[in-house]
Amino acid sequence: MLACDAAVRGQPPQQPVTVIVVPVIQREVSAGQTFVGAVVPPRRSIIGSAVDGRVSALYVDAGDPVGPPKADDMGTERGQPVAQLLTDTISIEIAAAQAEMLLRKHELEEMEAGSRPEEIAEAKARLGAAQAVKDFAKARYERTKALFNQSNTASLDELEQALSASIAADQNEAAAKATADLALAGPRHEEIQQARARLAMATEHVNHLESQKAKYTLRAPFEGYVVAKHTEVGAWVSRGDPVAEVIEVDPIEIDVTVPEAYVAHVRIGAHAQIHVDAVPDQEFTGRVARIVPDADLRSRTFPVKVRLANPKNEDGYALKSGMLARVTLAIGPPTQALLVPKDSLVLGGPRPTLMVVTANPETKSETVRPVPVQLGVTDGSLIQVAGEISAADRVVVIGNERVRPGQPIAAKMQSPQSSRPE
């Protein structure tokens, strides 16, 4: 007995550790079948150049992470820069286009402002001068006409010259009046609209060049990792040439091939238990994301995509593209199975382990014993287990990672439904 042994050794008895336990559930679940698959990225993108140019900077190498797109000052989502092409020529073109746009802007402002007061005053002065000349020419013509009619003092030639001068003065006055009216009215509405159109054309030309310049900066389309680099600094790339390749790693997918005899039982959204040989100390749970309705004609298998969150570790992410995976899917008719909460599993060893409560009738105390189990299909926050365990057992769900085999416990019962969520 633990208390007696501790007393014999002169040590105080070990205090029980308070833990939360739940009963093992036995109920029908769909039979699980394990299939071999591979870890694949949900998205893969080969970043190519949209323009011709020489690489002036390369910011990434194979294996480097790239961050998620971020909003710039204009609110546009832009990914992390991957490479930069020389922009000297297009920068000069943009500067020239901006100068043209500024010229068109000032032309429009000049028209919209109308005539200056000095211009109106000048037009009015010219009109006054023209009227004075007109009055003088008209009076001279009248005098010449009187002399010609009464005493023949003026010749016919002089009379015609005076008449011509009077008519010219009338026309000059009309021209001066029209000029004054134009100065008062300002530019025509159609001319202002034309100036606005020229400004709009110049603005769009600047926008077009700036949009072209943005293509000289090659960016990652999403967060992930660079898996290939296809160029170097100083190299010339043409439009469409690949520069780098990026994959998405979180979330990650498992590409499973399911035979046609089982694929009818696979449901989108169903849980899947995943074991990856390269990460033996972790068990993963995902969901069926897609079932591709196109079988391989030779093997008669359908691609099934299982998606899951990719745990992060010191080296990046636990699951990497190309790893071998074994996926257990719920397939076939329901069978009786033992289920426990996922939180009751102790991972990190060769196999998943449960801390099962063991009662000692003599001391009326309870301890725990480790029981290695095999995992099956999942059902919400529960998972199927197989091993030296029965439906009458209880397992530790909170505190299971800090108790040791044979350690006294103070068990508090909790129903599986109220255990921590998945």
Summary of the structure (lengths in Angstrom):
residues: 422
radius of gyration: 45.4
end to end distance: 38.9
largest distance: 166.3
contacts: 1272
relative contact order: 0.21
helix: 32%
strand: 37%
